């Protein structure tokens, strides 16, 4: 391999030496459909609501995440909490794929870069790759496009549910505390509606593995004004729980 100026530009599309199936803790025989939700308490709430059994778990050195099996109109769907951050999200999807998952809808909060109410729904159709994991799954580029068919499917499903939404670009970054005013202004000028920490990596690994992937974001904290406003979004329980319900409906017919 040729050395480049920056290591992240040294993309190698070949199979990795260590693979998920090498680890005995890998889940087995998961449903082909999966919802990844970035709220542990909301996942537990939905699992209890549907009487969903825990069928496996994802292991890590610091925390194990249960995988539930939700039955929606006879369709079996795996439901799991998402690991936060691009590298963790990419690894999680890779492991879920090795366990049988082929269709994924992720859902969670994002910071709003333009004035939008708490809970407003955004479907990422493109993501700025301001993180590291995606460069190991896709050739270097400034942005990465989401699967257009899945984006359209999510839009159609939300429309049938009577839910206002917008499709647009998101900014994925590794550094939560480095969202500076100048960077926010640049991303806004590029058309970014939201900022979060996983989307571009999840798109990249899904393309690499040929997984049908899409995401639904809700606008949580607000970065569109002069001052930062958390809007107490971490306590928007109904918003997060409803978001999982929407994701389940989207993946059910994907």
FIBA-690616 format. One record per residue: residue in three letters; x, y, z of N, C-alpha, C, CB in turn. Coordinates in steps of 0.02 Angstrom, whole numbers, padded with zeros to 5 digits, always signed. Glycine has a CB too. Example, Ala and Ser with C-alpha at 12.3 -4.5 7.8 and 13.67 -1.06 7.14 Angstrom:
! FIBA-690616
Ala+00660-00284+00390+00615-00225+00390+00660-00165+00390+00565-00224+00452Ser+00642-00112+00354+00684-00053+00357+00645+00002+00394+00704-00030+00286
This chain:
! FIBA-690616
Unk+00042-00060+00000+00000+00000+00000+00044+00062+00000-00048+00000+00061Unk+00023+00112-00039+00060+00175-00043+00044+00219+00017+00044+00212-00108Unk+00096+00246+00049+00087+00292+00104+00061+00359+00078+00152+00301+00144Unk+00012+00386+00113-00016+00452+00096+00003+00503+00148-00093+00449+00087Unk-00011+00566+00134+00006+00620+00181-00030+00612+00247-00010+00687+00150Unk-00092+00589+00245-00132+00578+00305-00154+00505+00306-00194+00627+00306Unk-00145+00469+00361-00162+00398+00363-00235+00383+00343-00150+00371+00431Unk-00281+00426+00360-00351+00414+00343-00365+00412+00268-00394+00467+00375Unk-00318+00437+00229-00326+00435+00156-00302+00369+00126-00289+00493+00125Unk-00275+00325+00167-00248+00262+00142-00302+00208+00143-00186+00240+00185Unk-00353+00218+00104-00409+00171+00104-00389+00105+00073-00469+00201+00066Unk-00410+00050+00106-00398-00017+00081-00464-00055+00084-00342-00054+00121Unk-00493-00070+00027-00559-00101+00025-00558-00177+00036-00591-00087-00039Unk-00501-00204+00054-00495-00276+00063-00524-00297+00131-00422-00299+00057Unk-00535-00363+00138-00563-00390+00200-00512-00383+00257-00582-00464+00190Unk-00536-00366+00316-00493-00360+00374-00469-00428+00400-00529-00324+00430Unk-00412-00429+00432-00385-00492+00458-00428-00517+00516-00312-00483+00480Unk-00443-00473+00563-00489-00490+00618-00560-00473+00595-00471-00451+00684Unk-00605-00521+00603-00675-00513+00582-00722-00530+00639-00690-00557+00520Unk-00782-00503+00638-00829-00516+00693-00839-00589+00709-00895-00485+00678Unk-00840-00631+00658-00854-00703+00669-00798-00739+00705-00868-00737+00602Unk-00741-00705+00715-00687-00735+00753-00700-00735+00828-00622-00699+00738Unk-00749-00697+00850-00762-00689+00922-00822-00730+00943-00772-00615+00939Unk-00813-00770+00995-00866-00816+01017-00926-00778+01046-00839-00864+01069Unk-00916-00715+01065-00971-00676+01094-01017-00647+01041-00942-00619+01136Unk-01001-00657+00977-01043-00629+00924-01114-00658+00927-01012-00643+00854Unk-01166-00615+00924-01235-00641+00922-01246-00687+00862-01286-00583+00921Unk-01294-00731+00867-01308-00778+00813-01380-00772+00790-01293-00851+00835Unk-01391-00781+00725-01458-00790+00696-01507-00733+00715-01487-00855+00718Unk-01485-00671+00707-01530-00615+00719-01579-00606+00661-01489-00551+00731Unk-01636-00573+00673-01681-00556+00617-01644-00513+00566-01744-00520+00643Unk-01667-00514+00504-01633-00475+00452-01647-00400+00460-01655-00498+00383Unk-01700-00383+00496-01718-00313+00506-01698-00291+00577-01793-00302+00495Unk-01674-00229+00582-01649-00205+00647-01661-00130+00654-01574-00221+00655Unk-01679-00109+00714-01681-00039+00733-01626-00026+00784-01751-00019+00760Unk-01584+00023+00770-01533+00046+00818-01556+00114+00844-01462+00050+00784Unk-01566+00118+00910-01592+00180+00939-01542+00206+00991-01661+00169+00971Unk-01526+00269+00987-01476+00298+01031-01508+00326+01095-01437+00353+00995Unk-01543+00281+01130-01573+00297+01195-01586+00232+01231-01638+00340+01187Unk-01545+00215+01280-01551+00151+01315-01617+00145+01351-01494+00143+01364Unk-01639+00199+01385-01701+00196+01423-01761+00188+01377-01709+00259+01466Unk-01759+00219+01318-01815+00214+01271-01818+00145+01240-01808+00267+01216Unk-01761+00114+01227-01760+00045+01201-01791-00001+01252-01688+00023+01185Unk-01773+00007+01316-01801-00036+01368-01877-00026+01374-01768-00021+01436Unk-01899+00037+01367-01971+00052+01371-02009+00017+01314-01982+00128+01368Unk-01983+00023+01253-02017-00008+01195-02017-00084+01200-01984+00015+01129Unk-01961-00112+01223-01957-00184+01231-02009-00209+01281-01887-00205+01254Unk-02017-00172+01335-02067-00191+01385-02138-00182+01357-02059-00150+01448Unk-02149-00128+01320-02215-00115+01291-02238-00173+01247-02215-00050+01251Unk-02193-00199+01206-02210-00252+01159-02199-00322+01187-02170-00243+01096Unk-02177-00326+01250-02162-00391+01278-02107-00426+01239-02223-00434+01280Unk-02058-00387+01216-02005-00414+01173-01953-00451+01214-01972-00358+01132Unk-01940-00514+01198-01889-00551+01235-01818-00528+01216-01897-00626+01222Unk-01772-00533+01263-01702-00523+01246-01676-00586+01214-01660-00503+01309Unk-01650-00579+01152-01628-00638+01115-01552-00644+01112-01655-00636+01045Unk-01516-00590+01129-01443-00592+01128-01418-00527+01157-01416-00604+01055Unk-01354-00514+01148-01326-00449+01168-01260-00438+01130-01313-00446+01244Unk-01243-00374+01125-01179-00354+01096-01131-00341+01154-01186-00290+01050Unk-01073-00372+01152-01024-00365+01205-00971-00313+01188-00991-00433+01219Unk-00948-00279+01240-00889-00236+01233-00851-00239+01299-00908-00162+01214Unk-00793-00208+01301-00752-00209+01362-00782-00167+01418-00683-00184+01346Unk-00828-00122+01401-00854-00076+01450-00929-00085+01464-00842-00006+01428Unk-00967-00109+01415-01039-00116+01425-01066-00168+01376-01076-00048+01416Unk-01116-00205+01398-01151-00252+01355-01220-00225+01341-01154-00323+01387Unk-01242-00228+01278-01306-00201+01259-01353-00257+01238-01299-00151+01202Unk-01411-00263+01272-01458-00317+01255-01490-00305+01186-01513-00321+01307Unk-01503-00361+01152-01539-00359+01089-01607-00392+01100-01499-00396+01032Unk-01660-00354+01085-01728-00379+01093-01757-00397+01025-01772-00326+01129Unk-01807-00440+01026-01843-00457+00964-01914-00432+00969-01841-00534+00951Unk-01929-00381+00930-01996-00351+00930-02036-00380+00871-01992-00273+00925Unk-02098-00397+00885-02142-00423+00833-02191-00368+00814-02180-00488+00857Unk-02185-00343+00752-02231-00292+00726-02271-00322+00669-02192-00228+00703Unk-02334-00337+00682-02378-00367+00631-02348-00430+00601-02391-00316+00575Unk-02317-00470+00643-02288-00533+00620-02218-00529+00592-02331-00562+00569Unk-02190-00469+00590-02121-00460+00565-02074-00455+00625-02116-00396+00520Unk-02023-00497+00626-01975-00497+00681-01921-00444+00668-01943-00567+00688Unk-01910-00402+00718-01862-00347+00711-01817-00346+00773-01899-00278+00703Unk-01751-00346+00761-01704-00338+00816-01703-00265+00838-01633-00363+00795Unk-01701-00254+00903-01699-00186+00931-01641-00183+00980-01767-00167+00966Unk-01597-00134+00969-01538-00127+01012-01520-00053+01020-01479-00165+00981Unk-01492-00037+01078-01465+00030+01090-01402+00039+01049-01451+00041+01166Unk-01393+00099+01022-01334+00113+00982-01276+00136+01025-01349+00166+00931Unk-01216+00111+01009-01155+00138+01040-01143+00208+01012-01094+00092+01026Unk-01127+00255+01056-01116+00325+01036-01048+00333+01003-01123+00372+01096Unk-01045+00373+00950-00982+00388+00916-00973+00347+00854-00925+00377+00962Unk-00939+00376+00804-00934+00345+00738-00900+00277+00739-00896+00391+00692Unk-00844+00270+00773-00808+00206+00772-00849+00152+00805-00740+00213+00807Unk-00884+00169+00859-00925+00120+00894-00985+00100+00853-00947+00147+00962Unk-01016+00149+00821-01075+00135+00779-01056+00092+00719-01107+00200+00755Unk-00999+00106+00688-00976+00067+00631-00962-00005+00651-00914+00097+00600Unk-00928-00014+00707-00913-00081+00732-00977-00120+00748-00868-00078+00794Unk-01025-00085+00779-01088-00117+00797-01125-00143+00735-01132-00069+00836Unk-01129-00102+00684-01164-00123+00623-01127-00182+00590-01170-00064+00573Unk-01061-00180+00590-01022-00235+00561-01037-00300+00598-00946-00219+00564Unk-01041-00297+00665-01056-00356+00704-01128-00380+00693-01043-00342+00778Unk-01175-00333+00689-01244-00352+00676-01251-00386+00608-01290-00290+00680Unk-01214-00361+00560-01215-00392+00493-01190-00465+00497-01171-00352+00444Unk-01135-00475+00533-01108-00542+00540-01157-00589+00576-01041-00540+00577Unk-01203-00560+00614-01252-00599+00651-01317-00609+00612-01266-00566+00718Unk-01321-00582+00551-01379-00594+00509-01420-00534+00489-01422-00641+00543Unk-01404-00474+00516-01443-00414+00500-01425-00389+00430-01430-00359+00553Unk-01476-00370+00392-01466-00345+00324-01502-00279+00310-01489-00397+00274Unk-01547-00259+00354-01585-00197+00345-01588-00161+00412-01658-00212+00318Unk-01566-00097+00412-01559-00060+00474-01589+00009+00467-01485-00055+00494Unk-01629+00028+00517-01649+00098+00525-01623+00120+00593-01728+00106+00521Unk-01582+00172+00593-01557+00201+00655-01597+00263+00672-01481+00219+00649Unk-01600+00279+00736-01638+00339+00756-01608+00368+00820-01712+00322+00766Unk-01610+00434+00824-01583+00466+00884-01583+00542+00876-01513+00442+00897Unk-01553+00575+00924-01553+00648+00927-01496+00677+00886-01548+00671+00999Unk-01505+00740+00866-01453+00778+00832-01460+00851+00854-01458+00771+00754Unk-01404+00886+00851-01407+00958+00863-01434+00993+00801-01338+00985+00881Unk-01476+01042+00811-01505+01079+00756-01462+01139+00738-01577+01102+00773Unk-01440+01142+00675-01398+01198+00652-01440+01254+00623-01349+01174+00600Unk-01503+01241+00609-01550+01291+00584-01611+01291+00630-01571+01278+00509Unk-01647+01346+00635-01703+01349+00683-01756+01296+00668-01735+01418+00682Unk-01761+01248+00714-01812+01196+00708-01835+01179+00778-01784+01133+00672Unk-01899+01163+00786-01924+01148+00853-01897+01082+00880-02000+01145+00853Unk-01896+01076+00945-01876+01013+00977-01921+00957+00951-01881+01019+01054Unk-01889+00903+00928-01927+00846+00903-01939+00846+00829-01992+00843+00937Unk-01920+00900+00793-01928+00901+00720-01888+00844+00689-01906+00969+00691Unk-01918+00811+00639-01887+00752+00609-01846+00769+00547-01941+00701+00591Unk-01785+00743+00544-01740+00753+00487-01715+00685+00464-01680+00800+00506Unk-01719+00672+00399-01694+00610+00369-01629+00626+00333-01747+00577+00321Unk-01572+00603+00356-01509+00619+00322-01506+00586+00253-01449+00596+00364Unk-01495+00628+00202-01484+00601+00134-01411+00609+00113-01530+00637+00084Unk-01371+00641+00156-01301+00653+00142-01268+00672+00208-01290+00709+00088Unk-01204+00655+00217-01170+00671+00279-01099+00695+00265-01169+00611+00326Unk-01079+00749+00298-01010+00772+00297-00969+00726+00341-01004+00847+00321Unk-00913+00701+00315-00873+00650+00348-00819+00680+00392-00842+00603+00296Unk-00839+00711+00446-00792+00742+00493-00779+00695+00551-00819+00811+00518Unk-00764+00632+00534-00748+00579+00583-00698+00532+00550-00813+00541+00607Unk-00677+00481+00587-00624+00438+00561-00646+00371+00535-00575+00428+00612Unk-00698+00342+00564-00714+00272+00548-00734+00261+00476-00770+00248+00593Unk-00770+00309+00446-00796+00298+00378-00739+00291+00327-00841+00356+00358Unk-00680+00319+00341-00625+00317+00294-00593+00247+00289-00573+00367+00313Unk-00613+00203+00335-00590+00134+00331-00640+00090+00294-00578+00106+00401Unk-00698+00118+00276-00750+00080+00242-00768+00108+00173-00812+00078+00285Unk-00744+00167+00158-00760+00198+00093-00702+00243+00072-00826+00239+00097Unk-00689+00250+00007-00635+00294-00016-00645+00365+00010-00632+00295-00093Unk-00590+00402+00018-00594+00470+00046-00640+00515+00004-00525+00500+00050Unk-00680+00554+00039-00722+00604+00007-00746+00652+00061-00783+00572-00030Unk-00767+00710+00041-00789+00760+00090-00857+00740+00120-00794+00829+00057Unk-00900+00714+00077-00967+00694+00098-00982+00623+00074-01020+00743+00070Unk-01033+00593+00103-01055+00527+00080-01130+00528+00074-01031+00471+00128Unk-01155+00500+00019-01227+00500+00005-01260+00440+00038-01240+00500-00071Unk-01318+00451+00067-01358+00397+00094-01391+00358+00037-01412+00423+00144Unk-01418+00300+00053-01454+00259+00004-01520+00295-00014-01468+00188+00032Unk-01524+00320-00075-01582+00359-00096-01647+00322-00092-01572+00383-00166Unk-01647+00256-00106-01708+00217-00102-01733+00211-00030-01697+00147-00132Unk-01686+00203+00016-01706+00197+00086-01731+00265+00112-01647+00172+00129Unk-01697+00319+00093-01720+00386+00112-01792+00396+00089-01674+00440+00083Unk-01806+00379+00026-01873+00387-00001-01923+00343+00036-01874+00371-00076Unk-01902+00283+00053-01946+00237+00089-01964+00266+00158-01912+00168+00098Unk-01915+00294+00192-01928+00325+00257-01976+00384+00249-01862+00348+00291Unk-01963+00426+00198-02007+00483+00186-02079+00461+00174-01981+00524+00126Unk-02087+00410+00132-02154+00386+00117-02189+00358+00179-02152+00332+00062Unk-02151+00321+00220-02180+00292+00281-02201+00347+00329-02130+00245+00314Unk-02158+00396+00340-02175+00451+00385-02235+00490+00359-02115+00497+00395Unk-02238+00499+00294-02296+00535+00265-02360+00497+00277-02285+00546+00189Unk-02358+00431+00269-02418+00390+00281-02440+00394+00355-02405+00317+00262Unk-02391+00404+00399-02406+00411+00470-02427+00483+00488-02346+00391+00511Unk-02427+00527+00438-02447+00597+00449-02396+00637+00488-02512+00598+00486Unk-02332+00621+00480-02279+00653+00519-02239+00702+00476-02233+00600+00549Unk-02238+00766+00493-02197+00814+00456-02123+00795+00462-02208+00886+00482Unk-02085+00806+00408-02015+00788+00409-01981+00824+00351-02005+00712+00404Unk-01915+00822+00352-01876+00850+00297-01815+00806+00287-01856+00924+00310Unk-01795+00795+00225-01733+00760+00209-01678+00812+00196-01742+00713+00147Unk-01618+00799+00220-01565+00847+00210-01498+00821+00234-01581+00910+00244Unk-01448+00865+00230-01379+00848+00246-01366+00854+00321-01330+00892+00207Unk-01325+00809+00347-01304+00813+00417-01228+00816+00421-01330+00752+00457Unk-01204+00840+00476-01132+00846+00490-01115+00795+00544-01112+00919+00511Unk-01073+00745+00526-01052+00696+00575-00982+00714+00600-01053+00625+00545Unk-00974+00721+00665-00910+00740+00693-00891+00695+00752-00912+00813+00716Unk-00827+00684+00760-00801+00646+00817-00797+00687+00881-00733+00617+00801Unk-00799+00753+00875-00781+00795+00932-00840+00839+00953-00720+00840+00914Unk-00878+00813+00999-00939+00847+01023-00923+00917+01049-00971+00806+01079Unk-00867+00925+01083-00851+00990+01113-00808+01034+01068-00815+00979+01179Unk-00803+01016+01003-00765+01057+00957-00810+01082+00900-00706+01017+00929Unk-00874+01088+00914-00920+01117+00865-00918+01193+00873-00994+01089+00875Unk-00866+01223+00843-00854+01295+00853-00901+01336+00810-00781+01311+00836Unk-00904+01401+00827-00949+01445+00789-00930+01448+00716-00947+01515+00819Unk-00866+01450+00701-00844+01454+00632-00861+01389+00594-00768+01467+00628Unk-00851+01332+00627-00868+01269+00594-00943+01262+00583-00843+01210+00635Unk-00981+01284+00633-01054+01281+00626-01076+01325+00567-01089+01305+00691Unk-01047+01384+00561-01064+01429+00506-01046+01398+00439-01029+01497+00514Unk-00988+01365+00435-00968+01332+00373-01015+01276+00356-00896+01306+00379Unk-01030+01234+00404-01075+01178+00390-01145+01203+00370-01080+01132+00452Unk-01167+01255+00402-01233+01282+00383-01231+01308+00312-01253+01339+00432Unk-01176+01340+00292-01170+01365+00223-01167+01308+00173-01108+01409+00216Unk-01146+01248+00195-01143+01189+00152-01210+01154+00148-01090+01141+00178Unk-01259+01178+00187-01325+01148+00184-01341+01099+00240-01334+01114+00121Unk-01296+01093+00289-01309+01047+00344-01365+01073+00389-01245+01036+00385Unk-01412+01028+00403-01468+01045+00447-01455+01025+00519-01531+01011+00423Unk-01413+00973+00528-01402+00944+00594-01329+00926+00604-01446+00883+00605Unk-01312+00911+00667-01246+00885+00683-01255+00827+00731-01200+00941+00714Unk-01217+00774+00719-01220+00714+00762-01153+00677+00756-01280+00668+00742Unk-01149+00616+00782-01084+00584+00789-01077+00516+00755-01069+00576+00861Unk-01128+00494+00716-01125+00427+00690-01143+00419+00616-01169+00384+00729Unk-01183+00463+00588-01217+00449+00525-01170+00431+00468-01257+00509+00506Unk-01119+00471+00455-01076+00458+00397-01041+00391+00403-01024+00514+00388Unk-01022+00372+00464-00989+00307+00474-01039+00250+00462-00960+00302+00545Unk-01100+00258+00486-01150+00205+00476-01168+00198+00403-01213+00219+00517Unk-01170+00253+00366-01183+00249+00294-01125+00211+00260-01191+00319+00263Unk-01064+00228+00279-01005+00199+00246-01001+00123+00257-00942+00232+00270Unk-01009+00101+00320-01003+00030+00334-01062-00008+00302-01001+00016+00410Unk-01120+00023+00299-01178-00009+00268-01167-00018+00193-01242+00031+00281Unk-01139+00032+00160-01123+00025+00089-01070-00029+00078-01098+00093+00061Unk-01021-00031+00121-00966-00080+00115-00993-00151+00121-00913-00067+00170Unk-01042-00161+00165-01069-00228+00178-01133-00242+00139-01082-00236+00252Unk-01156-00193+00099-01218-00200+00061-01278-00209+00106-01212-00260+00013Unk-01281-00170+00159-01338-00167+00204-01384-00110+00181-01316-00157+00279Unk-01449-00121+00182-01497-00067+00170-01502-00027+00235-01567-00095+00148Unk-01479+00036+00232-01475+00077+00292-01507+00146+00282-01402+00085+00314Unk-01542+00168+00334-01567+00236+00335-01572+00259+00407-01636+00242+00300Unk-01584+00324+00416-01585+00351+00484-01639+00405+00490-01516+00381+00502Unk-01667+00409+00550-01713+00464+00567-01684+00500+00626-01786+00437+00583Unk-01674+00565+00620-01649+00606+00674-01705+00651+00700-01589+00649+00650Unk-01704+00665+00764-01748+00718+00790-01704+00775+00815-01794+00691+00847Unk-01727+00835+00805-01689+00894+00826-01693+00900+00902-01716+00958+00792Unk-01635+00894+00934-01631+00898+01007-01606+00966+01029-01587+00843+01034Unk-01542+00970+01047-01515+01034+01068-01509+01081+01008-01446+01025+01101Unk-01505+01146+01022-01508+01197+00970-01442+01235+00966-01567+01246+00982Unk-01410+01233+00907-01349+01270+00895-01358+01324+00842-01293+01223+00874Unk-01421+01342+00829-01435+01388+00775-01432+01461+00796-01503+01373+00747Unk-01434+01475+00861-01435+01543+00885-01367+01567+00909-01485+01550+00940Unk-01368+01624+00942-01306+01654+00968-01277+01611+01024-01319+01725+00993Unk-01321+01585+01067-01299+01544+01123-01324+01472+01115-01325+01574+01189Unk-01287+01427+01145-01307+01357+01145-01369+01347+01189-01250+01311+01168Unk-01416+01306+01166-01476+01292+01205-01489+01217+01205-01538+01330+01175Unk-01480+01186+01263-01490+01113+01268-01563+01095+01259-01465+01088+01335Unk-01608+01141+01273-01681+01130+01269-01702+01069+01311-01703+01121+01196Unk-01657+01049+01357-01671+00992+01401-01691+00931+01360-01727+01010+01451Unk-01659+00923+01302-01680+00871+01255-01670+00800+01282-01643+00878+01190Unk-01623+00792+01329-01610+00725+01356-01669+00698+01396-01548+00726+01398Unk-01716+00742+01412-01775+00721+01450-01838+00718+01406-01787+00768+01509Unk-01829+00721+01340-01886+00719+01294-01906+00646+01283-01869+00754+01226Unk-01930+00614+01335-01944+00542+01333-01994+00523+01279-01969+00519+01401Unk-02048+00560+01274-02100+00544+01225-02073+00548+01154-02160+00590+01233Unk-02031+00599+01142-02002+00607+01075-01960+00547+01057-01960+00672+01072Unk-01917+00526+01102-01871+00470+01087-01909+00404+01080-01818+00463+01142Unk-01959+00394+01123-01998+00332+01118-02038+00329+01053-02045+00325+01178Unk-02068+00385+01036-02106+00388+00973-02060+00377+00913-02142+00454+00966Unk-01999+00402+00917-01952+00395+00862-01937+00321+00849-01886+00433+00878Unk-01930+00282+00902-01919+00210+00893-01979+00178+00859-01905+00176+00960Unk-02039+00199+00878-02099+00172+00846-02098+00188+00771-02163+00202+00879Unk-02078+00248+00753-02074+00267+00682-02023+00223+00646-02056+00342+00674Unk-01966+00213+00679-01913+00172+00648-01935+00100+00638-01849+00174+00691Unk-01972+00073+00686-01998+00005+00679-02045+00000+00619-02034-00016+00743Unk-02087+00049+00609-02133+00049+00553-02094+00055+00487-02183+00107+00559Unk-02040+00094+00487-02000+00102+00426-01965+00038+00407-01949+00158+00435Unk-01933+00005+00456-01894-00054+00440-01939-00114+00426-01846-00070+00497Unk-02000-00114+00453-02047-00170+00444-02059-00184+00370-02113-00156+00479Unk-02064-00131+00330-02080-00139+00259-02021-00126+00213-02136-00093+00241Unk-01960-00121+00243-01900-00107+00203-01878-00170+00166-01843-00080+00249
